[in-house]
């Protein structure tokens, strides 16, 4: 099992409008999801943390293919729970290793944080 964690100051993110609107970092789904939230920046901070946490744990693997921000997309279940959707390159790599990614996002005051876990697919399914 691998774990990745990230923490983001929402105030610092507000001061970076070019990052907030970045199509290179956030997918169309992620931007649209956050546009519908009362505090768009706070929601983007949570998604950014989740993506960072996933990438941090993935970069610990020696044979990881070259990835972009879009290879890790944070979607949401109907109940709001974040779900990792792997892009084409990452999805194939994960499938070959029977790995699955899971993520949790939290907000408190001026901070967003996320924890990501990679484990054998059956282990995450049993825990979920």
Buried (B, 14 or more C-beta within 10 A) or exposed (E): EBEBEBEBEBEEBBEEEEBBEBEEBBBEBBBEBBEEEEEBBBBBBBBBBBBBBBBBBBEEEEEBEEBEBBBBBBBBEEEEEBEBBBBEBBEEBBEEEEBBBBBBBEBEEBBBBBBBBBBEBEBBEEEE
